[in-house]
Amino acid sequence: MVKRQFPNPVELAGLMKFKAPTFNGKKRRLNSALTIYDLRLIAKRRTPKAAFDYTDGSAEGELSLARARQAFEDIEFHPSILRDVSKLDTTTRVLGGTSAMPFGIAPTGFTRLMHTEGEIAGAGAAGAAGIPFTLSTLGTSSIEDVKAANPRR
């Protein structure tokens, strides 16, 4: 007959993989977001309705928005497994300038609805990422202030 024994707690601890609780609510919410739709839902819950609707919507019947979302849904990734990606370069040319990645921050009017620093924060983030930033004609910061926040772009 097999003798019953209790597992060694030290051996079990490595298998259980307990996570320390995250007390920072913002970090906890963002860590749980797996898709862009999850991030949108978080923003919808935490942003005043008028500001969210302005940022989330688009013009008229929102056909361009629907088409853009569908275009992203239609993209299929076919990963190449076991390839050396240690020297990956995402740099590209955009309108005659260099961009660290093949995209930039598009113009968004009234950016201060979503962040108190508005375009200054967006331009600074774009500068840190090495990507272009485009100022909207309905921007809430001057061209000079945006340029000072992102002198390289």
Secondary structure, 3 states (H helix, E strand, C coil): CCCCCCCCHHHHHHHHCCCCCCCCHHHHHHHHCCCHHHHHHHHHHHCCHHHHHHHHCCCCCCHHHHHHHHHHHHCCCCCCCCCCCCCCCCCEEECCEEECCCCCECCCCCHHHCCCCCHHHHHHHHHHHCCCECCCCCCCCCHHHHHHHCCCC
